[in-house]
Amino acid sequence: CSDPPGSGQVNNVAYAWQAEFRAYHIWAHPALASYDYMMWLDADAMVGTPWDDVDPMQTMIENDLTVLYAGWPYGTSNNRLIQEKIYH
């Protein structure tokens, strides 16, 4: 599985599937029907500072956020459509 020719990006199908699962399929499961929010940390994610004075879920709720990512902008993509979605 890869992005359009010339984009320089190659994606693992398993990685793409887990991303789709977390972005869409998990929310359709009946076990999560009563939940409005979920916090998910990848195995390679790190909390950059202690959460002593801040509640990340409260911050997300109060600011109507979908994603909270303190280390932005890590990663790259040469795909123009992805760049437009991320940066605009």
C-alpha positions as CSV (number, residue, x, y, z in Angstrom):
1,C,0.0,0.0,0.0
2,S,1.5,3.3,-0.9
3,D,0.7,7.0,-1.6
4,P,0.5,8.4,-5.1
5,P,3.7,7.9,-7.2
6,G,6.3,10.5,-6.5
7,S,5.0,11.2,-2.9
8,G,7.9,9.4,-1.3
9,Q,5.6,7.8,1.2
10,V,5.1,4.0,1.7
11,N,2.6,2.8,4.2
12,N,2.3,-0.5,5.9
13,V,-1.2,-2.0,5.4
14,A,-1.3,-3.1,9.1
15,Y,-0.5,0.4,10.3
16,A,-3.1,1.9,7.9
17,W,-5.7,-0.6,9.3
18,Q,-5.0,0.2,12.9
19,A,-5.3,3.9,12.2
20,E,-8.7,3.4,10.5
21,F,-9.8,1.2,13.4
22,R,-9.0,3.8,16.0
23,A,-10.4,6.7,14.0
24,Y,-13.7,5.0,13.0
25,H,-14.5,1.4,13.8
26,I,-13.8,1.4,17.5
27,W,-16.4,4.2,18.0
28,A,-19.1,1.9,16.4
29,H,-18.6,-0.8,19.0
30,P,-21.5,-1.2,21.5
31,A,-19.1,-1.4,24.5
32,L,-18.2,2.3,23.9
33,A,-21.7,3.6,23.2
34,S,-21.9,5.3,26.6
35,Y,-18.6,7.1,26.3
36,D,-18.0,10.5,24.8
37,Y,-14.2,10.6,25.1
38,M,-11.3,8.2,25.0
39,M,-7.6,8.7,25.7
40,W,-5.2,6.6,23.6
41,L,-1.5,6.5,24.0
42,D,0.6,4.6,21.5
43,A,3.3,2.3,22.8
44,D,5.9,4.8,21.5
45,A,4.2,7.9,22.9
46,M,5.6,9.8,25.8
47,V,4.1,12.3,28.1
48,G,6.5,15.3,27.8
49,T,5.7,16.9,31.2
50,P,3.9,15.8,34.3
51,W,0.2,16.3,34.3
52,D,0.2,17.7,37.9
53,D,-1.5,21.0,37.0
54,V,-3.5,20.1,33.9
55,D,-6.1,17.5,33.1
56,P,-5.7,16.6,29.4
57,M,-9.3,15.4,29.1
58,Q,-10.6,18.6,30.7
59,T,-8.5,20.6,28.3
60,M,-9.9,18.7,25.3
61,I,-13.5,19.1,26.5
62,E,-13.3,22.8,27.4
63,N,-11.7,23.6,24.0
64,D,-13.8,21.2,21.9
65,L,-10.7,19.4,20.7
66,T,-10.6,16.1,18.8
67,V,-6.9,15.5,19.1
68,L,-4.4,16.8,21.7
69,Y,-0.8,16.5,20.5
70,A,1.8,18.5,22.4
71,G,4.7,17.6,20.1
72,W,3.3,19.0,16.9
73,P,4.6,18.9,14.2
74,Y,6.5,15.6,14.2
75,G,6.4,13.5,11.0
76,T,6.3,14.5,7.4
77,S,4.3,13.9,4.3
78,N,4.9,15.1,0.8
79,N,1.2,14.4,-0.1
80,R,-0.4,17.7,-0.8
81,L,-3.9,16.5,0.2
82,I,-2.6,15.4,3.6
83,Q,-0.8,18.6,4.1
84,E,-3.9,20.6,3.3
85,K,-6.0,18.6,5.9
86,I,-3.4,18.8,8.6
87,Y,-2.3,22.4,8.3
88,H,-5.5,24.2,7.4
